[in-house]
Amino acid sequence: MRIRRTDLALEARELWQEQAGGLTALPGVEARDSFREGLPVNTVRVLDEEGERALGKPRGSYVTLTLEGLASREEGIFQRAVQALAQELSGLMAGVPRNGLVLVAGLGNRAITPDAIGPKVHQNVLVTRHLVRQMPEHFGALRPVASLAAEVMGTTGLESGEVVRAVCEKVNPACVVAVDALASRSLDRLCRTVQLSDTGVIPGSGVGNHRRPLNRETLGVPVVTVGVPTVVDGATLALDLLERAGHRGTDRGDLPGGEEFFVTPREVDQRVADLGKTLGYGVSLALNPSLSLDDLVMLLE
């Protein structure tokens, strides 16, 4: 069986369709394509247990935004990407009180570039909790936002989930926005797509290091996730390259050891830096929509 590792609901649906011989009807799952600020958006909704079994994803909404033109620095793409991210994220947070505290949790290892998406976003989020509390006469109109880089067990001795849970118990947020790196089945989607979901996240799942999940059940509040695929595992990459070359029928079992290797784009340093800024600004704009992009540039740079 030609199984590919992927964290993207969009790709899980594609794989199911391929294995089903191109059928479009997937039980318990709805999908639609649209555009936001001129950028392609795919929305997958897992509706019930049947959909969960089919995709291997918990029920909820998964929004995949393709940031076409970001890597090539296309004119105006930063502004459009930030606006599109903010609008899609706002839709997933519709039930969160407007003035409720939001904790942004950047997951991952800042010392390993493909895993540094979370810490990079943490650096580019506008934090306002202290301002709202200390100077309400000037900043009372803003939503209180706190942010942390939870890091990884190898550098702290603590699971990132333990860190986030401890902070949640202390500050009682109305919602957590968790940001992490993901794995894709396709080279074409690496550092080009962003998946937003309202189902929570399992830190480290992209590279097979499964930890305790961060979701409503474990944290007691809604958890919205922002993920970017930065790696593809070796066996999955080999299968896709073989099929592109017209060699079909190879199974993952025919590629022993491939799951031990992860491939990332050559220019991953610049791409992760660009994505960290884009996602950080998008999250900040979603949490405080009364601000403009120019306001964020003034406050964050």
N, C-alpha and C positions, 0 to 999 in steps of 0.2 A: 504494500500500500504506500503510495507516494505522499507521505505526510509532511507538510511544511510547518515550521514554527512561525507563528505570527501572533502579535497582540492586537491587531487591528480587526475590528468587527467587519469592516468592509471586505478585507481579504478572507476572513473566515467564511463569509457568505459566498465569495467568488469560488473558493475551494469546494464548498458544498455543491455549488452549481456544476463545477467541472466534473465532480465525482458522480453527479446525478445525470450526466449526459446533456447538460445545457438547459435543464428545466429551470424555469424562472420562479415557479411557485414553491416557496420554502415555508413549511408549516410553522406557525407561531412567530413569524418574522415579517415585518414591513420594511420597505426600503424606498427611498425616493432621492432623486438628484435635483439640485437647484444651484443657484449662484448667489453669492453674497459679495458685494463690492467688486463684481466682475470675476470672482474667484470660485472655482468649482467646490460644491459642498455635497457630500453624500451623507444621508441620515438613515441609520439602521435602528429599528426599534424591536427589541426582543420582548414579546408579549406574554409568554407563558412558559410552562415547563417544557413543552415540546420544542419551542424555540431555543430554550437554554441547552437542551440536549443536542440540537442540530448544530449550533454554533460553538458550544462550549463556553458561552458567556452568560453571566447573570442577567436577568431581565432588567430592562431600562433602555435609555437612549444613548446612541453612539453617533457622534457627529464628526465626520472626517473632512477637514478643510485642506485643500491643496494650495500651497503658497507658490503658485507659478510666478517665476520672475524674481524671487527673492535672492536666490544664489547669484544671479547675473546682475543684480542691483538695477533692475528695470526701473525706469523713472516712475515715481509715485507709488511703488509697490509697498514700501514700508508703511505709509499712511493707510493704504487700502487693507493691508494685512492686519494692522492693529485694529482698525474699525471692524473688520469682518470677525476677528477673534472676539472682540468685546461684545458684539451683537449676539453671536452664537452662545457665548458663555452666559450672557445675561438671560437668554432664554432658558438655559438649564437651571438657573438660580432664581426663577420667577417666584418661588415660594418662600424665599429667604427675606426676612424683614429688611426694609430699606436702610434702617439705622443699626442693624445687628452686626456685631463684631464678626469679621471673617479672618480666619487664620490661613495664611498661605504657607504651605509646607513644601520646600524644595528638597526632593529626595535624590540620592545619588552621591557619587564620589567626585569631588571637585578636582582630584588629582588625576583622574582618568577621563580624558576629554569626551569620549562618546557617552560617558555616564554623568557628565557634568551639567546636563540641561537643567535639572532642579536647582542646584546652587547658582547657576547663571541667572535664572529667572528671579531667584531670591534677591540677587544684587540689583535687579531692575524693577522691583515692586515699590510703589509709593506706600510707605508705612505711615499711618495717621493716628493710631490708637493713643499714643502719648500726647499728640497735639490736641485731639478732641477732648481728652481728659484734663489737660493742664490749661488750655486756652480756649474754652468753649465759645467765648465771645468772638473769636476770630475763625475757628475751625469747626464750630458746632454743626455746620451744614454738611460736613463730610462724613462718610461712613468710616467707623473705626476699623483699621486694618493692621494686623500684626503679621510678621513673617519670620520664618526660621529656615535654616539649612540643616536638615536632620542628619546629614552625612550617613555613613554606613558602619556596620558592626566592626569591620576591620580597623577603623580608625578611632572609634569611640568605645568599643566594648558593649555598646547598646544597640539593639535593633532600632531602626528608624521609627518603627511603629510604636515602640515603647516611649521614645522621645516625644512623638506627636501626642500620644495619649496623655502623658504627664502634663504637657503644656495645656491641652484641652481641659484637664481637670482643674488647672489653676485659673485659666482666663475665661472659661465657659463661652466659646464662640458659638455663633448661630449657624456657622457653616465652615467647613474646611475645604480649601482648594489645594489639592495635592498635584505636584508636578513631577514627572519622572520620564526617563528614557525608556523606549520600547524597542521591540524587535519587529522587523517586517519580513515578508516572504519575497519582496521584490527590491532590486537595486533602485528602480525608478522612484520608489517612495522614500528612500532614505533621506532624511533631513529636508524633505519637501512637503511632508504632510503633518498635520496636527490632529490628533484624536481627542475630542472632548466627550466626557460621559458623566452620567449621574449615578454610577454604580460602585464607585470606590476603586481602589487599586491594591494590587499585591506587590509591595516593593521587591525589586530584583527579579520579577518574573520574566523580563525580557531576555535575561541570560541564564535562566533556569535556577536562580537562587531564590526560591520561593520563601517568603517570610509571612508573618501574620498579616491578614488583610487590613486595610484601612477603609472602613465603610461605616454606614449608619449603625450597624449592629455592634461594632467594636468601639466606636467613638461616641455614639449616642446623638450625633447630629448628622445632617446631610453632608456627603462628601462628593464633591465634583472634581473630576480628574482632568488634567491636561497632559497629554503624552506626545512625544515625538519619536518616531522610529529612527534610531541612529546606527543600528547594526542588523546584519542578516547572518544567520549561522551557516557554517560551511556546507553542510549537507543540503540545506534549502537552496543556497546559491547554486550549487552544482546541478541540482535538479532543474532549476529554472533555466540555466545556461544550456543544459542538454536539450531541453524542450525547444528553446529558441533556435537551436541548431538542427531541429527536426528529429532528434533522438528521443522518442517517447517510449514509455514502458519501464524505465528505470525506477527502482524502488529505493526508498531511503535506506533500507537494510543492505543494499548493494554498495553503500558509501560509508563503511565503518569509520568511526572517528571524526566524521564531519561535524558532529554536534559539539565537539570540543573547541572548535575554532569559530571566531566571529569576525566578520569583515565590515569595515566602515569606509566611507569615502576618503580619498587622499587629502582633500581640503577640509577635513572635519573640524579643525580648529576654528577656521573662519566661519564655517556654517553654524557651529554651536554658539559662537559669540553672537552672530546675527540673530539666531533663533532665541537666544536668551534675552536679548533686548526686545525683540518683537513680541515675544510672549509676555514678558514682564510689563511692557506698556499696554498690551491688550488686556491682561488681567487687571491692571490698575484702572484702565478706562471702564471696564465692566463694573468694577466695584464702586467707582465714583464717576458716574456718567455726567455729572454736572461740570466736570473738568473737560477742557479741550486737550487735543494732542499737544498744542503749543504750551499749555499750562504744565503738562507732564514733562516736556523737554526742559522747561525752566526749572522745575522742581527736582528733577532727577539728574540733570547733567551739570 
